[in-house]
Amino acid sequence: MTARILDGVRIGKEIRGEVAAAVARMAGKGRKPGLAVVIVGDDPASRVYVRSKGRACLEAGMHSETVEYPATVTQDELLAQIDRLNADPAIHGMLVQLPLPKHIDTDAVLRRIDPAKDVDGFHPVNVGKLVIGDPTAFRPATPYGVQQMLIREGIETKGAHAVIIGRSTIVGKPMAGLLLHDAPGGNATVTVCHSRSRDLPSIARTADILVVAIGKPEFVTADMVRPGAVVIDVGINRVNDASHPKGYRLVGDVAYAPVAEVASAITPVPGGVGPMTIAMLLRNTLQAAEQAGR
Ligand code: NAD
């Protein structure tokens, strides 16, 4: 079997187009959703992500602001900036790019964000809303994007056994919540595996839908995948490759070529889940503006 490729670039573009159309309708009423991104330090990968978020916002017709701080910023300065953005009526959504330097208390920063503007969905209020299935919750963009891919590709989650490898707050746990809900793209039987799970390969082999988010290059091999399963690879890992102009290449958490021989559908890296994440961040910013009613 050679798996169907789930094309995140195409689906992400479709969603961004829908968001842009909704933003244009809002503009007709004199309203414009705004997203602020706060970045601390000069981690190259974080800078690339932040730049592409800003660009995507502008392309969708939204207002975009990037607030940059050196790695030496104090916690108080950062909290004061969040307070300003919380109070700014032109900003409907905000996020603080992670990771933050070690001297900053990340939890305190994330909890300072007004839950109504928390488009990453990391504030405990939104985490709780997601668990209870409150539709006003902001769903973390990466698992939300995975769910949209499944829905838009006609992959039935109802009654399916979904196995998630990885239990992070950003991906694994919210993914479990979304797949569990009694809603489209939900109603799955969900198993979450992690670094302490016993005999992970045999659990993975029971999956109809396997979502992998651990940050370990090509960890999932073909023998861990049931023939015909759908495989969603969230991982983005740099591996050294002297034959590449940059000296490295990106791989996922799944050994793509051999697994594609076994799976019925698979996401590539890059070009799979990554582009969905930005599309869903825009979707969340639109949701924030709609819910704010301004
Ligand atoms: P994380 O480091 O916060 O969490 C990793 C999780 O994997 C942990 O829960 C841990 O228990 C589990 N794990 C680690 N080693 C394991 C093992 N050997 N067996 C089973 N479980 C194991 O990671 P994260 O933030 O969830 O990110 C995971 C990956 O997804 C990374 O490669 C990251 O770059 C990528 N990511 C991609 C996007 C995107 O937009 N595509 C977004 C977020 C994260």
Residues whose N, C-alpha, C, O or C-beta is under 5 A from the ligand:
A	BS01	NAD	T142 G166 R167 S168 I170 V171 G172 C193 H194 S195 A213 I214 G215 V234 G235 I236 N237 V273 G274 T277
